[in-house]
């Protein structure tokens, strides 16, 4: 009797997974996928913003040393060391970003199962998308303690191969629910990693960043003073480099805001996976899913933050305080 019940339950689950989603379920999934794609871009953006700030300040220091160093061999070695440090950081930044790029690219695949226009856009680069996605998973598994299960790659390969062979309706009916089921646990883990590990790395970088910037700028000012004592007018250098320092301060403030808002968004993203999974497995009687609406709100908060930053930069630039 128990075996029969298990078989019946298995058949019911299979039928449910192959049944078409209701309009409200598709709409909820679209909101979720759009928010997920947008939010997953932010960690990489934050980390590269930190890199650019450090690189700009270090470049200022390097150029100052080069301007006052009479030994060409030492100057060349300094440039080589600086270049090697930049390459190391870029490698670390790529490793850091891999998990979030996986989430972003997977969200693009999910969107292709939601509307024909999304699918038409995805078709244009699906072969390159598959190669890129497989590389991301491979790179992620090479450095991450928690591995991406092989089920994710198998599923994405199956979907990409099916595109163009069966109709949009058949694609959605066959794969949309499975897309959410396949991704939930590994992507919840990625969200948790950002909340408990990567956000702390960002916090540590932000804690040390102001003193790093100040020290490099102080070295620049010392050399300008030496230049002034030789009877030269340093006005040009101050007018050229004061906006650069203002930009650094502006960027640090922006990164701090983005970091705080992104942690909040990832907490909501993590908790919403299970809600969406349950919703698309159910009857979908109501189109009101508060958790998904809240996730969209968090995404919109991030988008508004970026817009605010851009407006602020334009005003500072117009006032000559920013370059």
N, C-alpha and C positions, 0 to 999 in steps of 0.2 A: 504493500500500500504506500509506504514511504517513497519507494522508487517511482511509483506512478505519479505521486504528488509532485516530486521533484521534476519529473518529465513535463508535467502539465505547466508548472510554474516556468520552466525553461522555455516552453513553447509560447506562453503568454508574453514573456519578456521579449522573445524574438519578434513576435507579431507587433508588439508595441514599438520596438526599435525601428521597424520597417514601415510603420504607419506614418502618413504625412503629418507634419506639424500644423497646428492651427495658426491663424494669422497673428494672434496675440503672442504666441510662443516665438514665432519668427521675429516679430518686432522686438521682443525682450532680448532675444539672442543678438540681434543687430546692435542694440544699445550697448550690450555687454562687450561685443567684439570691438566696436568703435572706441569705447572707453579703454579697453585693454590695450589696444594698439597704441593709443595716444599716451597712456600712462607708462607703458613699458619703454618708451623712448627716453624718458626723463633721467633715469640713473646714468646712462651713458653721457647724456648732455651735461649733467652736473660734473661728472668726473673729468670730462674734456675741458670744461670751463676752468676747473682747478688747474689742470695741466697747462692751459694757455696762460693763465696768470703767472704760474711759476716759471714757465718758459720765457715770458716777456720780461719778468724781473731779472731772471738769470742772464738774459741776453743783454740787458742794460749793464749789468755788472761786468760781463765778459767784454763788452765793447769799451767800457771805461778802463779796464786793465790793459786791453790792447793799445789804447790811445797813449798810455803812459809807460808801456814796456818797450825797451830798446832792443831786446833780444828776440830775433825772429823765431829761433828754435823753440823758445818758451811759449811764444804766442801761438805757434802751430800746434804744440802739444795741448795747450789750453783749448783750442778749437776742437781737437780730436776728442778730448775728454768730455767736453760739452755735448758734442754730437753723440757719443756713446751713451751718455746719461739720457738724452732725449729718446734714443732708440729703446732703451730699457723701459722708460716710462710708457712709451707708446705700446710696447708689448704687454705691460701690466694693464694698461687701459683697455686693450683689446680683450684680454682674458676676463677682465672685470665686466665688460659689456656683453660677452657672449650669451649668457643666460637670458638677458633681457631682449636681445635681438631674436632669440629663439621664440620668445613669447610674442614679440611684435610680428614676426613672419608667420607664425601659426595663426594669429588673429586675422591676417590677410587671407589665409586659406579658408578660414571659417566664413569670412565675409563673402568669398566667392560662392559659397553654398546658400547664401541668403537672398541674393537678387541677381537677375540676369546681367545687369550692367556691371556689377562687381565681378561676375564670372568672365564677362567679355574682356575686362581689363586684365584680369589675372591670366587669361589664356595667352596673352601676348608674351609673357616671360616665364611661363610655368616650368619649362625645362631648366632654364637658368635658376629659377627659384628653387627647384628640387636639389640641384647641385649645391647651391649656396646653403640650403637648409641642412643637408647632410653634413656639410663641412662644419657648420655651427655646432651640430650635435656631437660630431667627432671631437672638436676642440673642447667643448664643454665637458665631455666625459674624460678627456685627458687631464683636466686640472681640478675637476669637482669631486668631492667625496661622495655626494649623492649623485648617482649616475642617471642619465636620461634613459628610461626603459626602451627596449627595442621596439615595443608596440607602437611608440610614437612615429618612428621612421617607417615602420611597415604600413601604418595607416596612411601617412602622408603620401607614400609612394603609390599606394593603391588608388587614392583619390586622384592624384595627378594623372595616372595612367588611364583612369576612367573618363577624365574630362575630354570631351570631343567624341567619345564613343557612345555615351548615353545622354539622354535629354537632361536639361536643367532640373526638371521636376523629379526625375529618377535619381539624380545626384543628391538632391536635397533629402528626398525620402530615405535613401539608403545610408547617407553618411553624416547628416547634420547632428543627430543625437550622438552618434558614435564619436564625432569630433570633440564634443564636450566631455563625454565619459573618458576618452583616452587621455585628455590633457589635464583633467582636474587634479589628480594627486601630484604629478611632477611639477605642475605649474603652481600649485599651492606651496610646494617646497621652495620654489624659486622666490615666491613672494615672502615666505618666512625668512629665507636667507637675506633678502634685502633688509627686512625689518630688524633682524637680530645680529647680522654680521656686516653687510655692506654699508648700511647707514652709519654704523659706528666708525667704519673706515673714513667715510666722508666727514663725520664729526671730528675725528682726529686730525684730518687734513685741514679742516677749517680752523681748528684751534691753533694750529701752528702757522697757518698761512699769513696772518697779519705781521707777525714778527719776521717771517721770511721776506715778505715784501719790503718791510721797513729797513731791514738790514741791507738789502741790495740797493735800495734807494739812498740810504745813508752813505754807502760807498760812493755812489754817483755824486752826491752833494759834496763830499770831501774833496773829490777831484776837481769839482767846479770851483771850490774855494781856493784850491792851489792854483788853478788857472787864473782866478781873479787877482791873487797876490802877485802874479807876474805882470800886472798892469793891464790885463784884458777885461773887456766888458762882458759879463756872463748873462746879460739880459736875454739874448737869443736862446740860450740853453734853458733858462728858467721858464721862459714863455712857451718853449716847445715841449718841455718835459713835465711841467706842473699838471697839464690836462691828463697826461698818462697816469700819474699817481692818483688823480681824482677818479679816473676810470677803474683803477684797481680797487679803490675803496667801494665804488659803486658795485662792481662785480662781486666782491666779497659779501656785501649785504644781500644781493640778489640770490647768490648761491645758498645762503643761510635760510632765506625764505623758501626757496625751492625745495631744499632738503626737508624742512619741516612738513611742508604740504605733501611731498611725495611719500613720506612715511605714512601719513594719514591715508593717502590714496591706495597704497599697497595693502594696508590693513583691510580696507574695504574690499579691494579686489580679491584678496584671499578668502574672505568670508562669503563673498558673493558666488564663487564657483559652485559650491554645494547647493545654494539656493536656486541657481539657474538649472543645475542638473535635475533637481527635484521638480522644478517647474515644467521643464520640457518632457519629463517622464510622466507627468500628470495629465489632467484633463485640460488645463489651461483655460479654466472658465472665466478668470478675471485677467484683464490686461494690466492690472495694477500690481507691480512687484516693487515694493518700497526699496528693497536692498539694491536693485539694479538702478532705480532712479537716483538713489544716493550716490552710487558709483559714478553715474553720469555727471552728477553735481560736482563730485571731486575732480573729475576730468575737466569740467568747465572752469573750475577754480584755477587749475593749473594754466589753462589757456588764457584766462583773464590776467593772471600774474605775468605771463609773457607779454601780453599787450601793454600792461602797465609799465613794465620794464622798457619796452620800446619807446613809449611816449616820453618817459623820463629821460632816456638817452637823447632823444631829439631835442628836448628843451635844454639839456646841459650842453649839447653840441652847439645849439644856436647861441648860447650865452658865452661860447668860447671856453667852456670849462671841461670839455670832453673832446677827444679825437677818436 
